[in-house]
Amino acid sequence: MTRDLDGAIWRKSTRSGGNGGNCVEVATNLPGVVPVRDTKDRDGGTLTFTPAEWTAFVEAVKAGEFDL
């Protein structure tokens, strides 16, 4: 299913470095969807999550459940 992401207000991850490395952008202003994209390849595709999925992912990262 294609989602309309017009109006997305993208912000760079606070964990992204300033050296152009592994950076992602997220938009949290759209109802029912949280899109995520690669800062270096903004036209390369977007992953979309429900707000609950995104919250679970962020909490798992904070808890150290991923080796990032």
Contacts in CASP RR format, 6 or more apart in sequence:
PFRMAT RR
TARGET T0000
AUTHOR 0000-0000-0000
METHOD contacts of the structure
MODEL  1
MTRDLDGAIWRKSTRSGGNGGNCVEVATNLPGVVPVRDTKDRDGGTLTFT
PAEWTAFVEAVKAGEFDL
3 33 0 8 1.000
3 35 0 8 1.000
3 48 0 8 1.000
5 27 0 8 1.000
5 30 0 8 1.000
5 33 0 8 1.000
5 35 0 8 1.000
5 46 0 8 1.000
7 29 0 8 1.000
7 30 0 8 1.000
8 27 0 8 1.000
8 29 0 8 1.000
8 30 0 8 1.000
8 35 0 8 1.000
9 27 0 8 1.000
9 29 0 8 1.000
10 25 0 8 1.000
10 26 0 8 1.000
10 27 0 8 1.000
10 37 0 8 1.000
11 25 0 8 1.000
11 26 0 8 1.000
11 27 0 8 1.000
11 28 0 8 1.000
12 23 0 8 1.000
12 24 0 8 1.000
12 25 0 8 1.000
12 39 0 8 1.000
13 23 0 8 1.000
13 24 0 8 1.000
13 25 0 8 1.000
13 26 0 8 1.000
16 22 0 8 1.000
16 23 0 8 1.000
16 24 0 8 1.000
16 39 0 8 1.000
17 23 0 8 1.000
20 39 0 8 1.000
20 40 0 8 1.000
21 40 0 8 1.000
23 38 0 8 1.000
23 39 0 8 1.000
23 40 0 8 1.000
24 36 0 8 1.000
24 37 0 8 1.000
24 38 0 8 1.000
24 39 0 8 1.000
25 36 0 8 1.000
25 37 0 8 1.000
25 38 0 8 1.000
25 39 0 8 1.000
25 42 0 8 1.000
26 34 0 8 1.000
26 35 0 8 1.000
26 36 0 8 1.000
26 54 0 8 1.000
27 34 0 8 1.000
27 35 0 8 1.000
28 34 0 8 1.000
28 54 0 8 1.000
32 50 0 8 1.000
32 51 0 8 1.000
33 48 0 8 1.000
33 49 0 8 1.000
33 50 0 8 1.000
33 51 0 8 1.000
34 48 0 8 1.000
34 49 0 8 1.000
34 50 0 8 1.000
34 51 0 8 1.000
34 53 0 8 1.000
34 54 0 8 1.000
35 46 0 8 1.000
35 47 0 8 1.000
35 48 0 8 1.000
35 49 0 8 1.000
36 46 0 8 1.000
36 47 0 8 1.000
36 48 0 8 1.000
36 49 0 8 1.000
36 54 0 8 1.000
37 44 0 8 1.000
37 45 0 8 1.000
37 46 0 8 1.000
37 47 0 8 1.000
38 44 0 8 1.000
38 45 0 8 1.000
49 57 0 8 1.000
60 66 0 8 1.000
61 68 0 8 1.000
END
